[in-house]
Amino acid sequence: MFLKRANALISIKYLSRIFLSLIIIINSASAQSCSAVENYAINRPGVVMIKTVFSATVDVRNMKIDTRRFNHLVDSIQEIDNNGIVFTPEQKLDIVLREMNNNPSRFFKTTYDYIKQTEEITATGTGFFITGDGYVATNSHLIDRDNAFIRRHFILSAFQQITDANISALENSWATKFTEQQRSSLYTTYSSVYSRLFSMVLNDLKKTVYVVYRKDIEGKPSVSETKAASIIIKGLPMPGKDVAVLKIEADTNLPTLKIATGNLPMVGEQLYVYGYPAPVTNNDFVAAESGIEPTLTTGIVSAIKNSVNGWPVVQMDANINHGSSGGPVCNNNGEVIGLTTFGSIESTGGLAAGLNFAIPVQILKEFLDSVDIEPSTSKVSAIFAEGVQLFEKKYYSNALKKFLTVKSLNIHYPTIETYISNCKTAINNGEDKSLRVIFYTALGILLIFIIIIPYILLFRKKRKKINE
């Protein structure tokens, strides 16, 4: 009886070790958690730039300088000059500009001529693909600017161009070149004149929303694709539910991001935030073609708060800036848990660092359900994610197979050319671990047949004898 129990315990011990090893292998292969490098590599292709272009014609009355009063001003300066106080030409010009700035209504008058200035302004932000056939999630405020915002920016843009033209005309007629200080003084003058004496009228206002995303082309630098988007559904800008869903015409193999399921994230949970912050996108020292590359910032969930209308918002300390709005906020598994939406304003008027908020995906799902859209990971993105995880583990042969499959489904999948090239280089350099995995797996199976199975058969034979 003792021998029977001992043999049984030994058998169970060996079998448990085998099953434990198998469980570890399976878990390591199927674990959802990914590193920051994998998170960016997998999700970056599906992050897009949103551009809303407003165009209009600005009509403004032309103006001219009152020649009689201007000549009187010049004569008065000349009289002072004749009385023994000698001014340099620059000083005389400064006096003229200062007097014009102090009393603009004395020196400028309206005409019956109108200037028609065609203007275009662009609001940019971030979004991400939620289906392989071109549905995009973003913020509503990126595509639904209020009339005051539009008018202010159009008038500022028109004022800039008209004022530059007026200053150039003055330089030509006065045969001089204004200093930066003099130009600044003239800008102040024209600003006062236009705000008091002239009205600007907007006509033919139009709005077009575009989605801009990256494409890979073999043998060429990365390029961006820009497509007009239709608005499927949208909420109201904050304090409303600041969510919008767009659609572009595309095939079914676009890169997508996976939407998280379940409850709100936990306070302290690690977050990865993607976006196109304006200080980076518009940086003069960054190449223009790099503009389509999203920026990754990281942080944690700082708190779960309620909006003024009662629904939850996720507070986070990850840095964001203008242009990041609408971008995906992802968890450690690479799943989207929210959309970057708004920050906190300091007393100086700037964004307070590390005090930012995201609308949770539960709000996005409300909008998707109302229009019967089911977010889903595209087949090509699922295969690409598997390839990236294999690549990071240095299983280059297996990763290469995945990446070649991705290319067969979407020849322009972002970064696919780089991954294919890197896999081939690593394999040629003998860095591939895929063959080692096959070898050790085969060795393990062989050991099972050589050692474990005969032992089990022997145990059964002994047990049979004992029973007899």
C-alpha positions, 0 to 999 in steps of 0.5 A: 500500500505504501509503495502504491501511494509513493508511486502515485505521489511521484507520478502526480508530482512529475505531471504537475510540473509538466502541466505547470510548464505548459501553463506558463508557456501558454500564459506568456504567449497569450498575455494581454499586457504589453510594454510601452514600446509594444503599446506605441508600435501596435496603436500608432498606425491607427492614430489619425489627425483631424483637420477641420477647414473653414473657408469664407470671403471677408468683405471689408471697406477700404480706407485711405489716409487723410492727405490734408491732415497728414500733410499738416502733421508733416509741416508741423514737424518741419516747423519744429525742425526749422526752429533749431531742433533737428530731427533725424529722418527716423525720429521724424517717422517715429513722431508721425507714426506716434501721432497716427497711433494716438489719433487714428480717426483723424488720419484715416477715413473710409471709402466706398470701395470694398476689399474681398479677402478669401480666408481659410483657417484650419483647426487640428486635433486627433482621432483614431480608427475604431473599425477597419472600414473607416469609422473614426472617433474624436472630439466634437469641438474639433469639428463644431467650432462656435460662430464667435471662434470662427468669426474671431479667427477669420477677422484676425487672419484678414486683418493680418493680410490687409494690414501687411498690404497697407504697411507695404504700401506706406513703405513704397509711398514714403520710400522707407523701410519700417523697423520692427518697432515702427511696424508694431506701432502701425499694427496697433494703429490699424487695429484701432482703426478697423475696430472703430471705423470699419466692419468686416462681414463673412460670406459663403462660410464653408466647413470640410472635415478631413482625416489624415493618416499615414501610409507606407510605400516601399522604397519611399519615405512615409507619406500621409493620406488625406480623405474628406470625412462625413459626420455620422454623429456628434455630441456637444462640446464641453460641458456636453458629451464632447464626442464625434464619430466620422467616416471615410471611404476605405477598404476593410483593412485599416489599422484600428485600436481596440476599445476597452470593455468593462468598468472605468479605469482604477486610480493609479492605473498606468495610461498611454496618451496619443496625440498631435500637440500643436507645439510639436506639430508646428515646430519650425525645427521639426521636418514637415513630413514628421507631422503625421507621427503621433506623440506618446505621453504617459501618466496615471489615472489621478482621479475619477471625477464627475462633469458638471452634468453628472457623467464621469470623466477620467483625470490624468497627469499625462501631459497634453496640449492643444492638438491632442484633443480627441486622441486615444488614452490607452491602458497597459493592455493597449486598449482605449479607455478614453478620449483626451478632451480638456485640461485645466486652466491656470490663472495666467490663461495657459494649460496647467501641466498634469491636470488633464481629463479624458471622456471615458469610452463608455460615453463613446459607446453610447453614441456608437450604440445609437447609430448601430456601430460596433467597434472592432479590431480589424483582422490586419491589426490583430495579426500585426499586434501578434507580429509586434509581440513576437518581434519584441521577444526576438522570434523574428522568423515567426514575426516575419510571417505575420508581417508578410501576411499584414502586407498581403492584406494592406500593402500600405500598413504603417511601419510594415516595411520597417518591421519586415526589413528589421526581421530579415536583418536580425535573421541574417545576423543569427539573432532569431530565437524562433528556431530555439523555441522549436528545438526546445519544444521538440526536445520537451515532447521527446522527453515526455515520450522517453521518460514520462510515458514509460514511467507511467506505463511502468507504474500502471504495470506495478499497480496491476500486480499489486491489485492481483 
